[in-house]
């Protein structure tokens, strides 16, 4: 089973809000997930994303691959 760390959209129409989740790569974007790692709110001015770095490191060590977008956020937070 290939795992991905990716965004799951949960916001309303024209009010985007995303959860950063660990999910099976075969499940759809809004489908089931294994664990919620954080949130991303593109409408906020500051503190747009909030993520549990300990748990994200745990999942990456156990084979989960972050998507391109989530990888950029993780790199920014680890600076």
N, CA, C and O atoms as a Tripos MOL2 file, in Angstrom:
@<TRIPOS>MOLECULE
protein
  316   315    79     0     0
PROTEIN
NO_CHARGES

@<TRIPOS>ATOM
      1 N           0.8520   -1.1780    0.0000 N.3       1 UNK1
      2 CA          0.0000    0.0000    0.0000 C.3       1 UNK1
      3 C           0.8930    1.2340    0.0000 C.2       1 UNK1
      4 O           1.6890    1.4240    0.9190 O.2       1 UNK1
      5 N           0.7670    2.0660   -1.0170 N.am      2 UNK2
      6 CA          1.5430    3.2980   -1.1170 C.3       2 UNK2
      7 C           0.8050    4.4190   -0.3950 C.2       2 UNK2
      8 O          -0.3750    4.6650   -0.6450 O.2       2 UNK2
      9 N           1.5170    5.0930    0.5010 N.am      3 UNK3
     10 CA          0.9190    6.1740    1.2750 C.3       3 UNK3
     11 C           1.3980    7.5230    0.7710 C.2       3 UNK3
     12 O           2.5490    7.6750    0.3610 O.2       3 UNK3
     13 N           0.5070    8.4930    0.8060 N.am      4 UNK4
     14 CA          0.8220    9.8620    0.4120 C.3       4 UNK4
     15 C           0.4250   10.8010    1.5400 C.2       4 UNK4
     16 O          -0.5710   10.5830    2.2300 O.2       4 UNK4
     17 N           1.2260   11.8520    1.7150 N.am      5 UNK5
     18 CA          0.8500   12.9620    2.5960 C.3       5 UNK5
     19 C           0.3560   14.0440    1.6560 C.2       5 UNK5
     20 O           1.1280   14.5930    0.8710 O.2       5 UNK5
     21 N          -0.9320   14.3510    1.7350 N.am      6 UNK6
     22 CA         -1.5260   15.2550    0.7560 C.3       6 UNK6
     23 C          -2.6050   16.1260    1.3700 C.2       6 UNK6
     24 O          -2.9320   15.9980    2.5500 O.2       6 UNK6
     25 N          -3.1540   17.0170    0.5500 N.am      7 UNK7
     26 CA         -4.2080   17.9230    0.9890 C.3       7 UNK7
     27 C          -5.5740   17.3010    0.7300 C.2       7 UNK7
     28 O          -5.7920   16.6600   -0.2980 O.2       7 UNK7
     29 N          -6.4890   17.4980    1.6730 N.am      8 UNK8
     30 CA         -7.8790   17.0750    1.5160 C.3       8 UNK8
     31 C          -8.7410   18.3160    1.6600 C.2       8 UNK8
     32 O          -8.7510   18.9460    2.7180 O.2       8 UNK8
     33 N          -9.4600   18.6680    0.6150 N.am      9 UNK9
     34 CA        -10.2870   19.8740    0.6590 C.3       9 UNK9
     35 C         -11.5630   19.6120    1.4370 C.2       9 UNK9
     36 O         -12.2790   18.6430    1.1840 O.2       9 UNK9
     37 N         -11.8330   20.4980    2.3930 N.am     10 UNK10
     38 CA        -13.0510   20.3890    3.1930 C.3      10 UNK10
     39 C         -13.8070   21.7060    3.2380 C.2      10 UNK10
     40 O         -14.8510   21.7790    3.8870 O.2      10 UNK10
     41 N         -13.3280   22.7380    2.5800 N.am     11 UNK11
     42 CA        -13.9620   24.0520    2.6320 C.3      11 UNK11
     43 C         -15.1890   24.1450    1.7450 C.2      11 UNK11
     44 O         -15.4320   23.2870    0.8970 O.2      11 UNK11
     45 N         -15.9550   25.2000    1.9570 N.am     12 UNK12
     46 CA        -17.1720   25.4550    1.1890 C.3      12 UNK12
     47 C         -16.8150   26.0870   -0.1610 C.2      12 UNK12
     48 O         -15.6540   26.3780   -0.4450 O.2      12 UNK12
     49 N         -17.8310   26.2840   -0.9640 N.am     13 UNK13
     50 CA        -17.6620   26.9100   -2.2730 C.3      13 UNK13
     51 C         -17.0610   28.3120   -2.1180 C.2      13 UNK13
     52 O         -17.6040   29.1410   -1.3880 O.2      13 UNK13
     53 N         -15.9640   28.5720   -2.7880 N.am     14 UNK14
     54 CA        -15.2190   29.8330   -2.7550 C.3      14 UNK14
     55 C         -14.6280   30.1510   -1.3840 C.2      14 UNK14
     56 O         -14.2360   31.2920   -1.1420 O.2      14 UNK14
     57 N         -14.5540   29.1860   -0.4940 N.am     15 UNK15
     58 CA        -13.9350   29.3340    0.8310 C.3      15 UNK15
     59 C         -13.0360   28.1190    1.0600 C.2      15 UNK15
     60 O         -13.3520   27.2690    1.8920 O.2      15 UNK15
     61 N         -11.9210   28.0260    0.3340 N.am     16 UNK16
     62 CA        -11.0960   26.8280    0.4390 C.3      16 UNK16
     63 C         -10.4720   26.6590    1.8240 C.2      16 UNK16
     64 O         -10.0400   27.6260    2.4530 O.2      16 UNK16
     65 N         -10.4380   25.4330    2.2720 N.am     17 UNK17
     66 CA         -9.7880   25.0470    3.5210 C.3      17 UNK17
     67 C          -9.3510   23.6030    3.3300 C.2      17 UNK17
     68 O         -10.1110   22.7800    2.8210 O.2      17 UNK17
     69 N          -8.1350   23.3010    3.7370 N.am     18 UNK18
     70 CA         -7.5870   21.9780    3.4860 C.3      18 UNK18
     71 C          -7.0790   21.3440    4.7690 C.2      18 UNK18
     72 O          -6.6000   22.0370    5.6670 O.2      18 UNK18
     73 N          -7.1850   20.0280    4.8540 N.am     19 UNK19
     74 CA         -6.5320   19.2530    5.9000 C.3      19 UNK19
     75 C          -5.3380   18.5600    5.2710 C.2      19 UNK19
     76 O          -5.4100   18.0920    4.1350 O.2      19 UNK19
     77 N          -4.2470   18.4940    6.0050 N.am     20 UNK20
     78 CA         -3.0770   17.7540    5.5510 C.3      20 UNK20
     79 C          -3.1970   16.3700    6.1730 C.2      20 UNK20
     80 O          -3.1880   16.2260    7.3960 O.2      20 UNK20
     81 N          -3.3100   15.3470    5.3200 N.am     21 UNK21
     82 CA         -3.6100   14.0010    5.7960 C.3      21 UNK21
     83 C          -2.6490   12.9770    5.1940 C.2      21 UNK21
     84 O          -2.0000   13.2230    4.1780 O.2      21 UNK21
     85 N          -2.5790   11.8200    5.8560 N.am     22 UNK22
     86 CA         -1.8950   10.6560    5.3160 C.3      22 UNK22
     87 C          -2.9880    9.7590    4.7610 C.2      22 UNK22
     88 O          -3.9180    9.3890    5.4780 O.2      22 UNK22
     89 N          -2.8770    9.4070    3.4750 N.am     23 UNK23
     90 CA         -3.9170    8.5990    2.8380 C.3      23 UNK23
     91 C          -3.2910    7.6100    1.8710 C.2      23 UNK23
     92 O          -2.1600    7.7870    1.4170 O.2      23 UNK23
     93 N          -4.0460    6.5710    1.5690 N.am     24 UNK24
     94 CA         -3.6450    5.6290    0.5360 C.3      24 UNK24
     95 C          -3.6620    6.3710   -0.7960 C.2      24 UNK24
     96 O          -4.5730    7.1560   -1.0610 O.2      24 UNK24
     97 N          -2.6700    6.1260   -1.6260 N.am     25 UNK25
     98 CA         -2.5650    6.8580   -2.8900 C.3      25 UNK25
     99 C          -3.7180    6.5480   -3.8330 C.2      25 UNK25
    100 O          -3.9780    7.3230   -4.7540 O.2      25 UNK25
    101 N          -4.4120    5.4370   -3.6280 N.am     26 UNK26
    102 CA         -5.5260    5.0590   -4.5050 C.3      26 UNK26
    103 C          -6.8470    5.6940   -4.0950 C.2      26 UNK26
    104 O          -7.7950    5.6700   -4.8790 O.2      26 UNK26
    105 N          -6.9450    6.2600   -2.8990 N.am     27 UNK27
    106 CA         -8.2040    6.8610   -2.4580 C.3      27 UNK27
    107 C          -8.3730    8.2430   -3.0850 C.2      27 UNK27
    108 O          -7.3790    8.9140   -3.3630 O.2      27 UNK27
    109 N          -9.6280    8.6870   -3.3150 N.am     28 UNK28
    110 CA         -9.8490    9.9980   -3.9370 C.3      28 UNK28
    111 C          -9.4820   11.1440   -3.0040 C.2      28 UNK28
    112 O          -9.2660   10.9400   -1.8100 O.2      28 UNK28
    113 N          -9.4120   12.3530   -3.5610 N.am     29 UNK29
    114 CA         -8.9740   13.5320   -2.8120 C.3      29 UNK29
    115 C          -9.8170   13.7680   -1.5740 C.2      29 UNK29
    116 O          -9.2710   14.1150   -0.5260 O.2      29 UNK29
    117 N         -11.0920   13.5980   -1.6550 N.am     30 UNK30
    118 CA        -11.9680   13.8360   -0.5220 C.3      30 UNK30
    119 C         -12.3340   12.5620    0.2160 C.2      30 UNK30
    120 O         -13.2600   12.5610    1.0270 O.2      30 UNK30
    121 N         -11.6210   11.4800   -0.0550 N.am     31 UNK31
    122 CA        -11.9770   10.1900    0.5040 C.3      31 UNK31
    123 C         -11.3770    9.9150    1.8650 C.2      31 UNK31
    124 O         -10.9640   10.8260    2.5820 O.2      31 UNK31
    125 N         -11.3390    8.6150    2.2100 N.am     32 UNK32
    126 CA        -10.8510    8.1920    3.5160 C.3      32 UNK32
    127 C          -9.3720    8.5160    3.6730 C.2      32 UNK32
    128 O          -8.6190    8.5740    2.7000 O.2      32 UNK32
    129 N          -8.9800    8.7250    4.9190 N.am     33 UNK33
    130 CA         -7.5770    8.9640    5.2170 C.3      33 UNK33
    131 C          -7.2090    8.2180    6.4810 C.2      33 UNK33
    132 O          -8.0860    7.7750    7.2220 O.2      33 UNK33
    133 N          -5.9130    8.0750    6.7320 N.am     34 UNK34
    134 CA         -5.4220    7.3200    7.8750 C.3      34 UNK34
    135 C          -5.2600    8.2190    9.0930 C.2      34 UNK34
    136 O          -5.6980    7.8720   10.1900 O.2      34 UNK34
    137 N          -4.6270    9.3850    8.8970 N.am     35 UNK35
    138 CA         -4.3840   10.2920   10.0170 C.3      35 UNK35
    139 C          -4.3450   11.7280    9.5300 C.2      35 UNK35
    140 O          -3.8200   12.0160    8.4550 O.2      35 UNK35
    141 N          -4.9060   12.6300   10.3310 N.am     36 UNK36
    142 CA         -4.8530   14.0660   10.0510 C.3      36 UNK36
    143 C          -3.5870   14.6250   10.6920 C.2      36 UNK36
    144 O          -3.3610   14.4420   11.8880 O.2      36 UNK36
    145 N          -2.7610   15.3080    9.8960 N.am     37 UNK37
    146 CA         -1.5070   15.8660   10.3940 C.3      37 UNK37
    147 C          -1.5780   17.3630   10.6520 C.2      37 UNK37
    148 O          -0.8050   17.8860   11.4540 O.2      37 UNK37
    149 N          -2.4850   18.0570    9.9930 N.am     38 UNK38
    150 CA         -2.5620   19.4980   10.1760 C.3      38 UNK38
    151 C          -3.5910   20.1190    9.2560 C.2      38 UNK38
    152 O          -4.4340   19.4290    8.6830 O.2      38 UNK38
    153 N          -3.5080   21.4460    9.1210 N.am     39 UNK39
    154 CA         -4.4520   22.1880    8.2890 C.3      39 UNK39
    155 C          -3.7170   23.2160    7.4400 C.2      39 UNK39
    156 O          -2.5780   23.5890    7.7230 O.2      39 UNK39
    157 N          -4.4040   23.6620    6.3900 N.am     40 UNK40
    158 CA         -3.9000   24.7290    5.5250 C.3      40 UNK40
    159 C          -5.0780   25.6170    5.1490 C.2      40 UNK40
    160 O          -6.0640   25.1490    4.5790 O.2      40 UNK40
    161 N          -4.9670   26.9120    5.4760 N.am     41 UNK41
    162 CA         -6.0130   27.8820    5.1710 C.3      41 UNK41
    163 C          -5.4290   28.9600    4.2660 C.2      41 UNK41
    164 O          -4.7730   29.8780    4.7580 O.2      41 UNK41
    165 N          -5.6500   28.8720    2.9560 N.am     42 UNK42
    166 CA         -5.0430   29.8440    2.0330 C.3      42 UNK42
    167 C          -5.6030   31.2560    2.1570 C.2      42 UNK42
    168 O          -5.0110   32.1900    1.6170 O.2      42 UNK42
    169 N          -6.7050   31.4400    2.8390 N.am     43 UNK43
    170 CA         -7.3020   32.7740    2.9650 C.3      43 UNK43
    171 C          -6.7290   33.5840    4.1140 C.2      43 UNK43
    172 O          -6.9700   34.7900    4.1810 O.2      43 UNK43
    173 N          -5.9890   32.9780    5.0080 N.am     44 UNK44
    174 CA         -5.3810   33.7100    6.1180 C.3      44 UNK44
    175 C          -4.1740   34.4990    5.6380 C.2      44 UNK44
    176 O          -3.5000   34.1090    4.6850 O.2      44 UNK44
    177 N          -3.9130   35.6050    6.3050 N.am     45 UNK45
    178 CA         -2.7660   36.4310    5.9530 C.3      45 UNK45
    179 C          -1.4610   35.8260    6.4770 C.2      45 UNK45
    180 O          -0.4550   35.8030    5.7670 O.2      45 UNK45
    181 N          -1.4790   35.3430    7.7030 N.am     46 UNK46
    182 CA         -0.2890   34.7400    8.2900 C.3      46 UNK46
    183 C          -0.6760   33.4170    8.9350 C.2      46 UNK46
    184 O          -1.8590   33.1610    9.1600 O.2      46 UNK46
    185 N           0.2940   32.5850    9.2310 N.am     47 UNK47
    186 CA          0.0310   31.2600    9.8150 C.3      47 UNK47
    187 C          -0.9440   30.4760    8.9390 C.2      47 UNK47
    188 O          -1.9570   29.9700    9.4210 O.2      47 UNK47
    189 N          -0.6260   30.3810    7.6480 N.am     48 UNK48
    190 CA         -1.5230   29.7020    6.7150 C.3      48 UNK48
    191 C          -1.6000   28.2130    6.9540 C.2      48 UNK48
    192 O          -2.6540   27.6080    6.7580 O.2      48 UNK48
    193 N          -0.5030   27.6110    7.3750 N.am     49 UNK49
    194 CA         -0.5370   26.1710    7.5750 C.3      49 UNK49
    195 C          -0.0330   25.8030    8.9580 C.2      49 UNK49
    196 O           0.8350   26.4610    9.5320 O.2      49 UNK49
    197 N          -0.6070   24.7320    9.4670 N.am     50 UNK50
    198 CA         -0.3030   24.2280   10.7940 C.3      50 UNK50
    199 C          -0.1490   22.7180   10.6440 C.2      50 UNK50
    200 O          -1.0820   22.0420   10.2100 O.2      50 UNK50
    201 N           1.0220   22.1810   10.9970 N.am     51 UNK51
    202 CA          1.2530   20.7580   10.7980 C.3      51 UNK51
    203 C           2.0660   20.1900   11.9550 C.2      51 UNK51
    204 O           2.9430   20.8660   12.4930 O.2      51 UNK51
    205 N           1.7810   18.9730   12.3300 N.am     52 UNK52
    206 CA          2.5030   18.2650   13.3690 C.3      52 UNK52
    207 C           3.7550   17.6610   12.7330 C.2      52 UNK52
    208 O           3.6750   16.6270   12.0700 O.2      52 UNK52
    209 N           4.9090   18.3000   12.9320 N.am     53 UNK53
    210 CA          6.1440   17.8610   12.2880 C.3      53 UNK53
    211 C           6.6250   16.5080   12.7910 C.2      53 UNK53
    212 O           7.2220   15.7460   12.0310 O.2      53 UNK53
    213 N           6.3770   16.1960   14.0570 N.am     54 UNK54
    214 CA          6.7790   14.8900   14.5930 C.3      54 UNK54
    215 C           6.0800   13.7610   13.8530 C.2      54 UNK54
    216 O           6.7150   12.7900   13.4410 O.2      54 UNK54
    217 N           4.7670   13.8950   13.6880 N.am     55 UNK55
    218 CA          4.0090   12.8460   13.0150 C.3      55 UNK55
    219 C           4.3280   12.7860   11.5270 C.2      55 UNK55
    220 O           4.3450   11.7010   10.9450 O.2      55 UNK55
    221 N           4.5830   13.9370   10.9000 N.am     56 UNK56
    222 CA          4.9360   13.9120    9.4760 C.3      56 UNK56
    223 C           6.2850   13.2250    9.2790 C.2      56 UNK56
    224 O           6.4540   12.4650    8.3250 O.2      56 UNK56
    225 N           7.2500   13.4830   10.1690 N.am     57 UNK57
    226 CA          8.5370   12.7940   10.0850 C.3      57 UNK57
    227 C           8.3730   11.2930   10.2920 C.2      57 UNK57
    228 O           9.0220   10.4940    9.6170 O.2      57 UNK57
    229 N           7.5060   10.9100   11.2260 N.am     58 UNK58
    230 CA          7.2340    9.4910   11.4750 C.3      58 UNK58
    231 C           6.7160    8.8160   10.2090 C.2      58 UNK58
    232 O           7.1970    7.7470    9.8330 O.2      58 UNK58
    233 N           5.7400    9.4350    9.5520 N.am     59 UNK59
    234 CA          5.1590    8.8220    8.3600 C.3      59 UNK59
    235 C           6.1450    8.7960    7.2000 C.2      59 UNK59
    236 O           6.1610    7.8370    6.4290 O.2      59 UNK59
    237 N           6.9610    9.8270    7.0640 N.am     60 UNK60
    238 CA          7.9580    9.8420    5.9910 C.3      60 UNK60
    239 C           8.9930    8.7400    6.2130 C.2      60 UNK60
    240 O           9.4160    8.0840    5.2610 O.2      60 UNK60
    241 N           9.3980    8.5380    7.4620 N.am     61 UNK61
    242 CA         10.3390    7.4540    7.7700 C.3      61 UNK61
    243 C           9.7400    6.0870    7.4990 C.2      61 UNK61
    244 O          10.4680    5.1370    7.2100 O.2      61 UNK61
    245 N           8.4150    5.9750    7.5880 N.am     62 UNK62
    246 CA          7.7440    4.7010    7.3430 C.3      62 UNK62
    247 C           7.2560    4.5580    5.9010 C.2      62 UNK62
    248 O           6.4430    3.6790    5.6120 O.2      62 UNK62
    249 N           7.7380    5.4080    4.9930 N.am     63 UNK63
    250 CA          7.4840    5.2120    3.5750 C.3      63 UNK63
    251 C           6.4670    6.1070    2.9200 C.2      63 UNK63
    252 O           6.2620    5.9860    1.7130 O.2      63 UNK63
    253 N           5.8150    7.0000    3.6410 N.am     64 UNK64
    254 CA          4.8430    7.9060    3.0280 C.3      64 UNK64
    255 C           5.5780    8.9730    2.2120 C.2      64 UNK64
    256 O           6.6000    9.5070    2.6450 O.2      64 UNK64
    257 N           5.0490    9.2700    1.0410 N.am     65 UNK65
    258 CA          5.6410   10.2710    0.1670 C.3      65 UNK65
    259 C           4.7820   11.5300    0.1710 C.2      65 UNK65
    260 O           3.5970   11.4500   -0.1510 O.2      65 UNK65
    261 N           5.3370   12.6970    0.5260 N.am     66 UNK66
    262 CA          4.5390   13.9300    0.4470 C.3      66 UNK66
    263 C           4.3330   14.3290   -1.0100 C.2      66 UNK66
    264 O           5.2090   14.1240   -1.8500 O.2      66 UNK66
    265 N           3.1720   14.8990   -1.2990 N.am     67 UNK67
    266 CA          2.9450   15.4200   -2.6420 C.3      67 UNK67
    267 C           3.8250   16.6530   -2.8350 C.2      67 UNK67
    268 O           4.4420   17.1300   -1.8830 O.2      67 UNK67
    269 N           3.8830   17.1560   -4.0310 N.am     68 UNK68
    270 CA          4.7460   18.2950   -4.3310 C.3      68 UNK68
    271 C           4.3910   19.5130   -3.4810 C.2      68 UNK68
    272 O           5.2790   20.1730   -2.9400 O.2      68 UNK68
    273 N           3.1050   19.8110   -3.3620 N.am     69 UNK69
    274 CA          2.6490   20.9820   -2.6000 C.3      69 UNK69
    275 C           2.9700   20.8170   -1.1140 C.2      69 UNK69
    276 O           3.5040   21.7340   -0.4900 O.2      69 UNK69
    277 N           2.6500   19.6720   -0.5550 N.am     70 UNK70
    278 CA          2.9060   19.4350    0.8590 C.3      70 UNK70
    279 C           4.4080   19.4200    1.1310 C.2      70 UNK70
    280 O           4.8420   19.8820    2.1860 O.2      70 UNK70
    281 N           5.2000   18.9050    0.2110 N.am     71 UNK71
    282 CA          6.6530   18.9080    0.3700 C.3      71 UNK71
    283 C           7.2220   20.3080    0.4850 C.2      71 UNK71
    284 O           8.1530   20.5370    1.2560 O.2      71 UNK71
    285 N           6.6730   21.2510   -0.2730 N.am     72 UNK72
    286 CA          7.1110   22.6420   -0.1990 C.3      72 UNK72
    287 C           6.7810   23.2270    1.1760 C.2      72 UNK72
    288 O           7.6110   23.9210    1.7640 O.2      72 UNK72
    289 N           5.5760   22.9560    1.6970 N.am     73 UNK73
    290 CA          5.1920   23.4550    3.0160 C.3      73 UNK73
    291 C           6.0720   22.8690    4.1010 C.2      73 UNK73
    292 O           6.4920   23.5850    5.0110 O.2      73 UNK73
    293 N           6.3590   21.5790    4.0190 N.am     74 UNK74
    294 CA          7.2200   20.9460    5.0120 C.3      74 UNK74
    295 C           8.6240   21.5520    4.9950 C.2      74 UNK74
    296 O           9.2260   21.7670    6.0470 O.2      74 UNK74
    297 N           9.1360   21.8240    3.8030 N.am     75 UNK75
    298 CA         10.4670   22.4310    3.6960 C.3      75 UNK75
    299 C          10.4840   23.8300    4.3190 C.2      75 UNK75
    300 O          11.4550   24.2030    4.9770 O.2      75 UNK75
    301 N           9.4110   24.6060    4.1130 N.am     76 UNK76
    302 CA          9.3390   25.9490    4.7100 C.3      76 UNK76
    303 C           9.3020   25.8900    6.2320 C.2      76 UNK76
    304 O           9.9390   26.7000    6.9060 O.2      76 UNK76
    305 N           8.5590   24.9350    6.7670 N.am     77 UNK77
    306 CA          8.4350   24.8170    8.2120 C.3      77 UNK77
    307 C           9.7110   24.3240    8.8700 C.2      77 UNK77
    308 O           9.9760   24.6620   10.0240 O.2      77 UNK77
    309 N          10.4950   23.5420    8.1740 N.am     78 UNK78
    310 CA         11.7140   22.9700    8.7500 C.3      78 UNK78
    311 C          12.8940   23.9160    8.6940 C.2      78 UNK78
    312 O          13.9490   23.5980    9.2440 O.2      78 UNK78
    313 N          12.7620   25.0680    8.0520 N.am     79 UNK79
    314 CA         13.8570   26.0530    7.9680 C.3      79 UNK79
    315 C          14.1610   26.6210    9.3290 C.2      79 UNK79
    316 O          15.0500   27.4620    9.4620 O.2      79 UNK79
@<TRIPOS>BOND
     1     1     2 1
     2     2     3 1
     3     3     4 2
     4     3     5 am
     5     5     6 1
     6     6     7 1
     7     7     8 2
     8     7     9 am
     9     9    10 1
    10    10    11 1
    11    11    12 2
    12    11    13 am
    13    13    14 1
    14    14    15 1
    15    15    16 2
    16    15    17 am
    17    17    18 1
    18    18    19 1
    19    19    20 2
    20    19    21 am
    21    21    22 1
    22    22    23 1
    23    23    24 2
    24    23    25 am
    25    25    26 1
    26    26    27 1
    27    27    28 2
    28    27    29 am
    29    29    30 1
    30    30    31 1
    31    31    32 2
    32    31    33 am
    33    33    34 1
    34    34    35 1
    35    35    36 2
    36    35    37 am
    37    37    38 1
    38    38    39 1
    39    39    40 2
    40    39    41 am
    41    41    42 1
    42    42    43 1
    43    43    44 2
    44    43    45 am
    45    45    46 1
    46    46    47 1
    47    47    48 2
    48    47    49 am
    49    49    50 1
    50    50    51 1
    51    51    52 2
    52    51    53 am
    53    53    54 1
    54    54    55 1
    55    55    56 2
    56    55    57 am
    57    57    58 1
    58    58    59 1
    59    59    60 2
    60    59    61 am
    61    61    62 1
    62    62    63 1
    63    63    64 2
    64    63    65 am
    65    65    66 1
    66    66    67 1
    67    67    68 2
    68    67    69 am
    69    69    70 1
    70    70    71 1
    71    71    72 2
    72    71    73 am
    73    73    74 1
    74    74    75 1
    75    75    76 2
    76    75    77 am
    77    77    78 1
    78    78    79 1
    79    79    80 2
    80    79    81 am
    81    81    82 1
    82    82    83 1
    83    83    84 2
    84    83    85 am
    85    85    86 1
    86    86    87 1
    87    87    88 2
    88    87    89 am
    89    89    90 1
    90    90    91 1
    91    91    92 2
    92    91    93 am
    93    93    94 1
    94    94    95 1
    95    95    96 2
    96    95    97 am
    97    97    98 1
    98    98    99 1
    99    99   100 2
   100    99   101 am
   101   101   102 1
   102   102   103 1
   103   103   104 2
   104   103   105 am
   105   105   106 1
   106   106   107 1
   107   107   108 2
   108   107   109 am
   109   109   110 1
   110   110   111 1
   111   111   112 2
   112   111   113 am
   113   113   114 1
   114   114   115 1
   115   115   116 2
   116   115   117 am
   117   117   118 1
   118   118   119 1
   119   119   120 2
   120   119   121 am
   121   121   122 1
   122   122   123 1
   123   123   124 2
   124   123   125 am
   125   125   126 1
   126   126   127 1
   127   127   128 2
   128   127   129 am
   129   129   130 1
   130   130   131 1
   131   131   132 2
   132   131   133 am
   133   133   134 1
   134   134   135 1
   135   135   136 2
   136   135   137 am
   137   137   138 1
   138   138   139 1
   139   139   140 2
   140   139   141 am
   141   141   142 1
   142   142   143 1
   143   143   144 2
   144   143   145 am
   145   145   146 1
   146   146   147 1
   147   147   148 2
   148   147   149 am
   149   149   150 1
   150   150   151 1
   151   151   152 2
   152   151   153 am
   153   153   154 1
   154   154   155 1
   155   155   156 2
   156   155   157 am
   157   157   158 1
   158   158   159 1
   159   159   160 2
   160   159   161 am
   161   161   162 1
   162   162   163 1
   163   163   164 2
   164   163   165 am
   165   165   166 1
   166   166   167 1
   167   167   168 2
   168   167   169 am
   169   169   170 1
   170   170   171 1
   171   171   172 2
   172   171   173 am
   173   173   174 1
   174   174   175 1
   175   175   176 2
   176   175   177 am
   177   177   178 1
   178   178   179 1
   179   179   180 2
   180   179   181 am
   181   181   182 1
   182   182   183 1
   183   183   184 2
   184   183   185 am
   185   185   186 1
   186   186   187 1
   187   187   188 2
   188   187   189 am
   189   189   190 1
   190   190   191 1
   191   191   192 2
   192   191   193 am
   193   193   194 1
   194   194   195 1
   195   195   196 2
   196   195   197 am
   197   197   198 1
   198   198   199 1
   199   199   200 2
   200   199   201 am
   201   201   202 1
   202   202   203 1
   203   203   204 2
   204   203   205 am
   205   205   206 1
   206   206   207 1
   207   207   208 2
   208   207   209 am
   209   209   210 1
   210   210   211 1
   211   211   212 2
   212   211   213 am
   213   213   214 1
   214   214   215 1
   215   215   216 2
   216   215   217 am
   217   217   218 1
   218   218   219 1
   219   219   220 2
   220   219   221 am
   221   221   222 1
   222   222   223 1
   223   223   224 2
   224   223   225 am
   225   225   226 1
   226   226   227 1
   227   227   228 2
   228   227   229 am
   229   229   230 1
   230   230   231 1
   231   231   232 2
   232   231   233 am
   233   233   234 1
   234   234   235 1
   235   235   236 2
   236   235   237 am
   237   237   238 1
   238   238   239 1
   239   239   240 2
   240   239   241 am
   241   241   242 1
   242   242   243 1
   243   243   244 2
   244   243   245 am
   245   245   246 1
   246   246   247 1
   247   247   248 2
   248   247   249 am
   249   249   250 1
   250   250   251 1
   251   251   252 2
   252   251   253 am
   253   253   254 1
   254   254   255 1
   255   255   256 2
   256   255   257 am
   257   257   258 1
   258   258   259 1
   259   259   260 2
   260   259   261 am
   261   261   262 1
   262   262   263 1
   263   263   264 2
   264   263   265 am
   265   265   266 1
   266   266   267 1
   267   267   268 2
   268   267   269 am
   269   269   270 1
   270   270   271 1
   271   271   272 2
   272   271   273 am
   273   273   274 1
   274   274   275 1
   275   275   276 2
   276   275   277 am
   277   277   278 1
   278   278   279 1
   279   279   280 2
   280   279   281 am
   281   281   282 1
   282   282   283 1
   283   283   284 2
   284   283   285 am
   285   285   286 1
   286   286   287 1
   287   287   288 2
   288   287   289 am
   289   289   290 1
   290   290   291 1
   291   291   292 2
   292   291   293 am
   293   293   294 1
   294   294   295 1
   295   295   296 2
   296   295   297 am
   297   297   298 1
   298   298   299 1
   299   299   300 2
   300   299   301 am
   301   301   302 1
   302   302   303 1
   303   303   304 2
   304   303   305 am
   305   305   306 1
   306   306   307 1
   307   307   308 2
   308   307   309 am
   309   309   310 1
   310   310   311 1
   311   311   312 2
   312   311   313 am
   313   313   314 1
   314   314   315 1
   315   315   316 2
@<TRIPOS>SUBSTRUCTURE
     1 UNK1         2 RESIDUE 1 A UNK
     2 UNK2         6 RESIDUE 1 A UNK
     3 UNK3        10 RESIDUE 1 A UNK
     4 UNK4        14 RESIDUE 1 A UNK
     5 UNK5        18 RESIDUE 1 A UNK
     6 UNK6        22 RESIDUE 1 A UNK
     7 UNK7        26 RESIDUE 1 A UNK
     8 UNK8        30 RESIDUE 1 A UNK
     9 UNK9        34 RESIDUE 1 A UNK
    10 UNK10       38 RESIDUE 1 A UNK
    11 UNK11       42 RESIDUE 1 A UNK
    12 UNK12       46 RESIDUE 1 A UNK
    13 UNK13       50 RESIDUE 1 A UNK
    14 UNK14       54 RESIDUE 1 A UNK
    15 UNK15       58 RESIDUE 1 A UNK
    16 UNK16       62 RESIDUE 1 A UNK
    17 UNK17       66 RESIDUE 1 A UNK
    18 UNK18       70 RESIDUE 1 A UNK
    19 UNK19       74 RESIDUE 1 A UNK
    20 UNK20       78 RESIDUE 1 A UNK
    21 UNK21       82 RESIDUE 1 A UNK
    22 UNK22       86 RESIDUE 1 A UNK
    23 UNK23       90 RESIDUE 1 A UNK
    24 UNK24       94 RESIDUE 1 A UNK
    25 UNK25       98 RESIDUE 1 A UNK
    26 UNK26      102 RESIDUE 1 A UNK
    27 UNK27      106 RESIDUE 1 A UNK
    28 UNK28      110 RESIDUE 1 A UNK
    29 UNK29      114 RESIDUE 1 A UNK
    30 UNK30      118 RESIDUE 1 A UNK
    31 UNK31      122 RESIDUE 1 A UNK
    32 UNK32      126 RESIDUE 1 A UNK
    33 UNK33      130 RESIDUE 1 A UNK
    34 UNK34      134 RESIDUE 1 A UNK
    35 UNK35      138 RESIDUE 1 A UNK
    36 UNK36      142 RESIDUE 1 A UNK
    37 UNK37      146 RESIDUE 1 A UNK
    38 UNK38      150 RESIDUE 1 A UNK
    39 UNK39      154 RESIDUE 1 A UNK
    40 UNK40      158 RESIDUE 1 A UNK
    41 UNK41      162 RESIDUE 1 A UNK
    42 UNK42      166 RESIDUE 1 A UNK
    43 UNK43      170 RESIDUE 1 A UNK
    44 UNK44      174 RESIDUE 1 A UNK
    45 UNK45      178 RESIDUE 1 A UNK
    46 UNK46      182 RESIDUE 1 A UNK
    47 UNK47      186 RESIDUE 1 A UNK
    48 UNK48      190 RESIDUE 1 A UNK
    49 UNK49      194 RESIDUE 1 A UNK
    50 UNK50      198 RESIDUE 1 A UNK
    51 UNK51      202 RESIDUE 1 A UNK
    52 UNK52      206 RESIDUE 1 A UNK
    53 UNK53      210 RESIDUE 1 A UNK
    54 UNK54      214 RESIDUE 1 A UNK
    55 UNK55      218 RESIDUE 1 A UNK
    56 UNK56      222 RESIDUE 1 A UNK
    57 UNK57      226 RESIDUE 1 A UNK
    58 UNK58      230 RESIDUE 1 A UNK
    59 UNK59      234 RESIDUE 1 A UNK
    60 UNK60      238 RESIDUE 1 A UNK
    61 UNK61      242 RESIDUE 1 A UNK
    62 UNK62      246 RESIDUE 1 A UNK
    63 UNK63      250 RESIDUE 1 A UNK
    64 UNK64      254 RESIDUE 1 A UNK
    65 UNK65      258 RESIDUE 1 A UNK
    66 UNK66      262 RESIDUE 1 A UNK
    67 UNK67      266 RESIDUE 1 A UNK
    68 UNK68      270 RESIDUE 1 A UNK
    69 UNK69      274 RESIDUE 1 A UNK
    70 UNK70      278 RESIDUE 1 A UNK
    71 UNK71      282 RESIDUE 1 A UNK
    72 UNK72      286 RESIDUE 1 A UNK
    73 UNK73      290 RESIDUE 1 A UNK
    74 UNK74      294 RESIDUE 1 A UNK
    75 UNK75      298 RESIDUE 1 A UNK
    76 UNK76      302 RESIDUE 1 A UNK
    77 UNK77      306 RESIDUE 1 A UNK
    78 UNK78      310 RESIDUE 1 A UNK
    79 UNK79      314 RESIDUE 1 A UNK
